[in-house]
Amino acid sequence: MGNEQLHQRCVSHLRMLCEEIRDRSVGSEGNRRATKFFEQELRSLGWQTEASKLNVVDWEDRGATLRIGFQSFSVRPSPYSLGCAYVAELASASSIDELEQQELTGKIVLLHGDIAKEQLMPKNFVFYNPDEHRRIIALLEQKQPAAIVSATGRNAALVGGVYPFPLIEDGDFDIPSVYTTDEEGVRLLAFVGQRAELRTTSTSLTVGRSSRSQRP
């Protein structure tokens, strides 16, 4: 195979995995489709494939709403988040120190600014988990807010440049959460201390999938 043919084949594979299959989250239909595509490509090259079953968490996004008085705010459920229906006081934190100092039990907390600058690693992700991320997660679990609203900005280096990006994407984190833009976050700050109504209907599911290994 010449260099030009190899280049075109690589472009075709990337287009399939990045454009045609946009969501490849573990356990999702896109993940299964990508795995099947990869298996077929390997078989076409003469490789054998083996598969073993395991259970993973999948998730269905059924939308979210956030209202304060007569004001509505655009929010999205965080991937793998539990659903919720709460009416509670809105609080906010823009740093770890602010998070540490506040009483948040039963409140809806808005995370914005520096504390929401990058996506947090899942709590049980052993390969890479900065101390700062683990401290934020530990504080949130210790403070026990009813739910979390994260306002995230633009950063082309993070989460594929998605705007807004979900601050929390963790099937092992049990506090319901949604995310929104930093612009909506500025609007929300004006309502800190007031009662907010947050509803999400996302659902976590345990599904079976195949984990595949390949060999020539």
Secondary structure, DSSP 8 states (H G I E B T S, - for coil): --HHHHHHHHHHHHHIIIIIS----TTSHHHHHHHHHHHHHHHHTT-EEEEEEEEEEEEE---EEEEETTEEE--EE-TT---EEEEEEEEEESSHHHHHHS--TT-EEEE-GGGGSS----TT--S---HHHHHHHHHHHHH--SEEEEEE---TTSGGG-SS--S---TT--S-EEEEEHHHHHHHHTTTTSEEEEEE--EEEEEEEEEEEEE-
